[in-house]
Amino acid sequence: MRESDVPAVAEIERRAYAFPWRETTFRDCLRVGHRCFVIELDGMIVGYGLFSLVFEECHLLNLCIDPDYQGRGLGRLLLRRLCRIASGGGAERVYLEVRPSNEVALGLYRSEGFREIGRRPRYYPAAEGREDAIVMEKRLKPERPATG
Ligand SMILES: CC(C)(COP(=O)(O)OP(=O)(O)OC[C@H]1O[C@@H](n2cnc3c(N)ncnc32)[C@H](O)[C@@H]1OP(=O)(O)O)[C@@H](O)C(=O)NCCC(=O)NCCS
């Protein structure tokens, strides 16, 4: 993702989420050096994914496919690609938060090997008050067996 991609990305964000990130959040992510990627079809941005990488821990910050292009395998493709890039950068674990009501995303994450490791109560704004976040983790490399 380049700075010049941000308006198109933020436009998808507004159509995909009830509580979208603002353009400035994407610009901040680029500025602080988070890994930010777009997925293009025929030169048009149809999705994006952002993660932070600190030593062996990757935190998936946003994964989104344009609503007009959802359900075609692009979300899974992008998630796998992001995990590969993170792994190549030294990540051993990927963490993410997801709304319990987001069944599509939950189905995707579970089928890609993410497991629930906790909850953050009242983490997200919601139509009526707040909604918890499910925290999920995926290990990218098997842990070494304990020795000795
Ligand atoms: C979540 C999201 C990234 C998935 O991307 P996508 O391209 O639509 O999903 P894919 O076509 O790759 O499908 C991946 C899996 O998601 C689930 N899924 C996709 N569409 C679904 C639907 N309409 N109903 C239920 N599950 C669905 C399935 O498990 C599917 O796997 P399968 O095709 O093997 O059954 C996308 O829907 C999206 O951007 N949603 C809005 C933003 C968002 O919620 N992001 C996640 C924040 S944590």
The ligand as an SDF file (V2000), in Angstrom:
LIG
                    3D

 48 50  0  0  0  0  0  0  0  0999 V2000
  -13.7680  -11.4220    6.1780 C   0  0  0  0  0  0  0  0  0  0  0  0
  -13.3380  -11.2150    4.7170 C   0  0  0  0  0  0  0  0  0  0  0  0
  -11.9420  -10.5950    4.6760 C   0  0  0  0  0  0  0  0  0  0  0  0
  -13.3090  -12.5680    4.0190 C   0  0  0  0  0  0  0  0  0  0  0  0
  -12.9080  -12.3700    2.6650 O   0  0  0  0  0  0  0  0  0  0  0  0
  -13.7250  -13.0310    1.4560 P   0  0  0  0  0  0  0  0  0  0  0  0
  -12.9370  -12.8010    0.2320 O   0  0  0  0  0  0  0  0  0  0  0  0
  -15.1190  -12.5550    1.5030 O   0  0  0  0  0  0  0  0  0  0  0  0
  -13.6990  -14.5720    1.8990 O   0  0  0  0  0  0  0  0  0  0  0  0
  -13.3030  -15.8460    0.9960 P   0  0  0  0  0  0  0  0  0  0  0  0
  -14.1090  -15.8300   -0.2590 O   0  0  0  0  0  0  0  0  0  0  0  0
  -11.8230  -15.9290    0.9080 O   0  0  0  0  0  0  0  0  0  0  0  0
  -13.8720  -17.0230    1.9120 O   0  0  0  0  0  0  0  0  0  0  0  0
  -13.1300  -17.4580    3.0150 C   0  0  0  0  0  0  0  0  0  0  0  0
  -14.0370  -18.1430    4.0150 C   0  0  0  0  0  0  0  0  0  0  0  0
  -14.8690  -17.1810    4.6540 O   0  0  0  0  0  0  0  0  0  0  0  0
  -16.1190  -17.7980    4.9370 C   0  0  0  0  0  0  0  0  0  0  0  0
  -17.1480  -17.1530    4.1430 N   0  0  0  0  0  0  0  0  0  0  0  0
  -17.0030  -16.4000    3.0210 C   0  0  0  0  0  0  0  0  0  0  0  0
  -18.1830  -15.9070    2.6180 N   0  0  0  0  0  0  0  0  0  0  0  0
  -19.1010  -16.3590    3.5070 C   0  0  0  0  0  0  0  0  0  0  0  0
  -20.4980  -16.1820    3.6600 C   0  0  0  0  0  0  0  0  0  0  0  0
  -21.2090  -15.4280    2.8080 N   0  0  0  0  0  0  0  0  0  0  0  0
  -21.1120  -16.7750    4.7180 N   0  0  0  0  0  0  0  0  0  0  0  0
  -20.4100  -17.5170    5.5930 C   0  0  0  0  0  0  0  0  0  0  0  0
  -19.0660  -17.7270    5.5120 N   0  0  0  0  0  0  0  0  0  0  0  0
  -18.4310  -17.1570    4.4870 C   0  0  0  0  0  0  0  0  0  0  0  0
  -15.9920  -19.2360    4.5660 C   0  0  0  0  0  0  0  0  0  0  0  0
  -15.4270  -19.9310    5.6640 O   0  0  0  0  0  0  0  0  0  0  0  0
  -15.0040  -19.1470    3.4440 C   0  0  0  0  0  0  0  0  0  0  0  0
  -14.3500  -20.3490    3.2060 O   0  0  0  0  0  0  0  0  0  0  0  0
  -14.9470  -21.3990    2.1050 P   0  0  0  0  0  0  0  0  0  0  0  0
  -15.1680  -20.6240    0.8480 O   0  0  0  0  0  0  0  0  0  0  0  0
  -13.8570  -22.4120    2.0020 O   0  0  0  0  0  0  0  0  0  0  0  0
  -16.2110  -21.9070    2.6990 O   0  0  0  0  0  0  0  0  0  0  0  0
  -14.3580  -10.3020    3.9570 C   0  0  0  0  0  0  0  0  0  0  0  0
  -15.6240  -10.8700    4.0130 O   0  0  0  0  0  0  0  0  0  0  0  0
  -14.4070   -8.8740    4.4640 C   0  0  0  0  0  0  0  0  0  0  0  0
  -13.6090   -8.0440    4.0410 O   0  0  0  0  0  0  0  0  0  0  0  0
  -15.3590   -8.5770    5.3730 N   0  0  0  0  0  0  0  0  0  0  0  0
  -15.5120   -7.1910    5.8790 C   0  0  0  0  0  0  0  0  0  0  0  0
  -14.3180   -6.7620    6.6960 C   0  0  0  0  0  0  0  0  0  0  0  0
  -14.0600   -7.7160    7.8370 C   0  0  0  0  0  0  0  0  0  0  0  0
  -14.9720   -8.1130    8.5660 O   0  0  0  0  0  0  0  0  0  0  0  0
  -12.7740   -8.0800    8.0010 N   0  0  0  0  0  0  0  0  0  0  0  0
  -12.3320   -8.9390    9.0770 C   0  0  0  0  0  0  0  0  0  0  0  0
  -12.1230   -8.1400   10.3170 C   0  0  0  0  0  0  0  0  0  0  0  0
  -11.5450   -9.1470   11.6610 S   0  0  0  0  0  0  0  0  0  0  0  0
  1  2  1  0
  2  3  1  0
  2  4  1  0
  2 36  1  0
  4  5  1  0
  5  6  1  0
  6  7  2  0
  6  8  1  0
  6  9  1  0
  9 10  1  0
 10 11  2  0
 10 12  1  0
 10 13  1  0
 13 14  1  0
 14 15  1  0
 15 16  1  0
 15 30  1  0
 16 17  1  0
 17 18  1  0
 17 28  1  0
 18 19  1  0
 18 27  1  0
 19 20  2  0
 20 21  1  0
 21 22  1  0
 21 27  2  0
 22 23  1  0
 22 24  2  0
 24 25  1  0
 25 26  2  0
 26 27  1  0
 28 29  1  0
 28 30  1  0
 30 31  1  0
 31 32  1  0
 32 33  2  0
 32 34  1  0
 32 35  1  0
 36 37  1  0
 36 38  1  0
 38 39  2  0
 38 40  1  0
 40 41  1  0
 41 42  1  0
 42 43  1  0
 43 44  2  0
 43 45  1  0
 45 46  1  0
 46 47  1  0
 47 48  1  0
M  END
$$$$
